[in-house]
């Protein structure tokens, strides 16, 4: 047992030598070790603080970029709204310019429709000149509008591209910030001293194109070789470039819009002046139309008088016909008398011949006989001489009667010619009356056609605010001409002139040719 105990004691001593002796040495060096531990703890704390500070600085830089990028879409959307507003404005200006051109175009077309005979020196020429001026301005406005719309479309595309780039950059930033937050959390006490994740919640109020370069300058230099940081740096530069381009484009659009607005201001005045000139032309045309409508009344008065002339001519023709028939009948009676007288003259000639022959015979016989026979012969010869005297008087009367016969023929021929002239005059009067009736129908048709064309043109002009006074004649405007019927051809000429100045398709030549043949009223 003692031997065993000695063995245990020996082992114990060995153990104590192996354990206690080093402990004694440690006890002797503890102060030195404690100092080293404290130094180590200080070094570790310093390293952790430096690491935390770098992470917080990196977080601050990324948070600044995040705040800027988070606010940037709002700014870009404002620019987008501005572009959309510019687009709407320029479309409205284009519409106004187009309406101006259409308005003056309608005026010119209307004038060409019912006033083709107006020359370029009158109101039509003034309106045409203004139309050309307004059309030039409208073309310029439309060209600027197309340019502005192209700019705004490009702006909208750039805004979308910028917002897409911002979204990608924010996603990268948020991923980087998430890793930084985890690293900061692993440093004891750092998350309580600094809470970087809370610093990214506030949006930046100072969002400018230059702020992008400020953010790029703030990015930690020791991270410039990190790919995602390099990508962020490039994205920020791209965003800044696109932002500047959008601002530049909007400035250009603004200048063009201001130029269009400036050019439209005087054009508006030109359009109003054109409208006034055009309304003046229409008013004058309507007044002329209303005045011309009085002429058919004068023609109707002449037509009524022509009816009376025609009836009078007919009565005269009938009387002339009766006189001609009666005169020629009397001439025929004269011819019968002359024929009877000629027959009597022949008998007288025979009686004279017989008396002369008897006288010769009696004288021959009486010469051989007594005085009584000679007295008888003398009586017979006296009768023969008486018969010769009667023959002489008969011949003189025959000459006179033959003169009467020639005069009677002349009277009959004159009566016949007079009757023919009267009948021809009656025919002319009837023909003139028919011409006037036809002319009145043509005139009425032409007047209605002119007024229909005029009213259609007025109703077609949607730019006219007031048109009632242009679509009819007031009571005072239509006046009946009370002048003599010698104004008839003047009335016809006025109607033709108005019609020819009012429409291109009009039956004018038959009307005028018929009117020119009508007899002038006395």
C-alpha positions, 0 to 999 in steps of 0.5 A: 500500500505504501509503495502504491502511495509513493507511486501516486505521490511521485505522479502527483509531483510530476503533475504539479511540476508540469502544471503549477510551474507554468501557472506560476510563470503565467502569474508572473507574466499576467500584467504583460498579457493583460496589456497586450489584450487591451491593446488588441481590443483597442486595435480591433475597436479602431478597425471596426470603427474605421470599417463602420465609418467607411460603410456609413460614408459609402452608404451616405454616398449611395443614399444621396444618389438614391434620394436624387434618383428617387426624386428624378422620375417626378422631375422627368414626369414634370418635363413629360407633362410640359412636353405633352402641354407643348404638344397640345398647344402646338396642335391647337395653334396648328388648328387655329392656323388651319382654320384661318386658312380654311376661312379665307379659302371659303371666302375666296371660293364663295366669291368665285362661286357667285361673283366670277366676274369680279376683277382682282382689283376689287374686294375679291382681289384684296381677299385673295391677297390676304388668303395667300398671306394667311396660307403662307403663315399657315404653312409656316405654322404647320411646319413649326408644329411638325417640328415641335411635335417631333421634338416632344415625341423625342422628349417623351422617348428620352424621358422614358429612357431616362426613367428606365435608366433611373429604375435600373440604377435604383435597383442596383443602389438598393441591392448595394445598400442592402449589403451595406446594411447587413455589414453594418449590422454585423459590427457591434454598436454601429447600427445604434450609432449610425442608422444609414438605412433611415437616411435614404427615406427622404427625397432630395429637393435640390434635383439638378443636372449638375447634382448628378456630377456631384453624386459621382464625385462623392462616390468612394474612390476605393470603389471605383473599380467595383463593377456595379459602382462603375455601372452606377457612375456610367448610369448617372452620367447617361441620365445627366446627358439625357436630362440636359438633352430633354431640357434643351429640346423643350427650350427649342420647342418653347421658342418655336411655340412662341414664334408661332404665337407671335405670327398668329397674332397679326394673322388673326387681325388679317382674318377678321379684316378679310371676314369684314371685307367679305361680309361687306361684299356679301351685303353689297351683293345682297343689296344689288340682288334686292334692287334688281328684283324690282326690275321684273315688276317694271317688265310686267308693267311693260308686258301689260301695256304690250298686251294692250298694244297687241290687242289694239294692233289686232283691231287695227288689222281687222279694220284694215282688212275690212277696208281693203276688202271694201276698197277692192270691191269698189275697184271691181265695181269701177272695172265693171262700169268701165267694161260696160262703158267700153261696150257702149263705146263700141256700139257708138262706133258702129252707129257712127259708121252706119250713120256716115255710110247712110249719109253717103248713100243718101247724098248720092241718091238725093243728088239725082232726085228732087229737093225733098230727097236732098233735104232728107239726105241733109237730115241724115247727114246731120244725124251722122255728124251728131253721132260723130260728136257723140263718139268724140265725147264718148272717146273723151269720157273713155280716156277719163274712165280709163284714168279712173281705172288706173287710179282704182287699181292703185287704190286697191294695191295701196289698200292691199299693202296697207292691210298686209302691213297692218297684219304684219304689225299685228303679228310682230306685236303678238310675237313681241308679247310672246317674247316678253312672256318667255323673257319674264319666265327666263328672268324669274328663273335666272333671279331664283337661280342666282338667289339660290346660289347666293343663299347656298354660299352664305349658308355654307360659310360656317364662319359667319356669325350673323347671316339673316340679313344676307338671306333675304330682302327687307321691305324697304330694299325692294322697290318697284320702278315707276319709271316709263316703259322706255326703261325696259331695255335698261331693266333687261340689261341690269338683270343680265349684268347681275346674272352674268356676274353671279353665275357662270351657267346662265341662259343669257344669249337667247334672253338678250337676243330676244330682248334686243328685238322687242319694240321700244315702248313709246 
